[in-house]
Amino acid sequence: MCAYPRLVDLDAFLAAHRGEWDRLEELIRRTGRGGGLRGSEVDELVELYQRTATHLSVVQSRLPDPAVTAMLSTLLARARSAIGGSSAPAWRDAARFLSVTFPAAAWRLRRWWLGAAVGSLLVATAMAVWIATHPAVQSALLPPDDVRQLATRRFVDYYSEHPAASFAARVWTNNAWVAAGCLSLGVLLGLPTLWILLQNALNVGLAAGFLVSAGKAGVFFGLVLPHGMLELTAVFLAAGAGLELGWTVIDPGRRRRVDALAEEGRAAMSIAVGLVGVLLISGAIEAFVTPSTLPTGARIAIGAVAEGTFLAYVILLGRRATAAGEVGDVKPEDRPDLLPVAG
C-alpha cells in the first residue's frame, strides 16, 4: 500500500521532510572536508539519498512543482557524487564516447543517413547522366574551352595546387561547415538540410557529367573515391541527425516536445563531436593520398579501407550499444530529471 496519500499538500510535504534534506545537505558538505564521514554517517548518507529519491518521485508524480523538482534533483546529483566519489578520469569519458555514445547515435540514426545517402546518390547520378548525354546542356552551362580545361587540367589541379597540410586544413574546415549546417539547421523541419544535400549532390553530378562526357571517367572516380567515400558518409550522417531533429519537431512521440528535442539535440551533438575526427581523416586522405603518385587502384583501396573501417565500427559497436539501451545520449546520471507525462 502506498505510503503517501494520492493528494498531498505541498507545504505540509516540504515541512515534513525539510529536516531530512538539510541533514543530507550537511553530510554532502562534510564529504568534501578533510575529515570525511564516519561509517555510521556514510550509511546515513546512503539512506537519506534513497529517501530523497523517493521524495522526488512523489513530487514529480503528485505535486509537479518545478522549483521543488529542480532543488531535489540538484541535491540528489550532489549526493550521487558524494557517494560515488570523484568523477571518472577524462580518458574514461573519452573512451566511453568513442566506444558507446557516438556509435550508438550513428547506428540508431542509420535509416535517416542511409536514406540521405541513397537520395543524394540518385540525384547526383541523374545529374551526371543528363549532363553527359546532352551536349546542348553542357554548352549552355560552360563554354567548350572551359569544359576542356575542367576535364584536362582544372579538376586535377584542384587537389595539388596548394601545400598538402594547408589543403587538408581547408578541406577539413569546409567539410565541417557543411556537416554543421546539415546537422544544426535540421531543427527547421529538416528543410535546410535537404537543400544542402541537394546542392551537394548536384555539384558532384555536374562535375561527373562533364568529365564522363570528355572521356575522363577514370580521372573523376580516381580522384573522388579515395576521400569521397568517407567524406560523403560523414556528410550523410550529419544530415541524418539533422533530419531526425527536424522530424522530432513534427512528431516528438510520447515525449514532451521540449524533452524530445533536448534528447535528440544531445545525441546530435554526439554526432557532431564524433564527425570532427572522421572529417579529419577524410581531409588527410584528400590532401595526401588523392593527389599522390600512387596507382589509382591503391588510392581507391586506401579510401575503401577507411570507409569499411568506419562502417564496421558503427555497425559492431553501435549495434551492441543500442542493444544495451544506449541512444547516443549522455550518461544517465548526467541527464536532467523529467516530469512524467500521461499517455
Buried (B, 14 or more C-beta within 10 A) or exposed (E): EEEBEEEBEEEEBBEEBEEBBEEBBEBBEBBEEEEEBEEEBBEBBBEBBEBBBEBBBBBBEBBEBEEBBEBBBEBBBBBEBBBEEEEEEEEEBEEBBBBBBBBBBBBBBBEBBEBBBEBBBEBBBBBBBBBBEEEEBBEEEBEEEEBBBBBBEEBBEBBEEBEBEEBBBBBBEEBBEBBBBBBBBBBEBBEBBBEBBBEBBBEBBBBBBBBBBBEBBEBBBBBBBBBBBBBBBBBBBBBBBBBBBBBBBEEBEEBBEEBBBBBBBBBBBBBBEBBEEBBBBBBBBBBBBBBBEBEBEEBBBBBBEBBEEBBEBBBEBBBBBBEEEBBBBBEEEEEEBBEEEEE
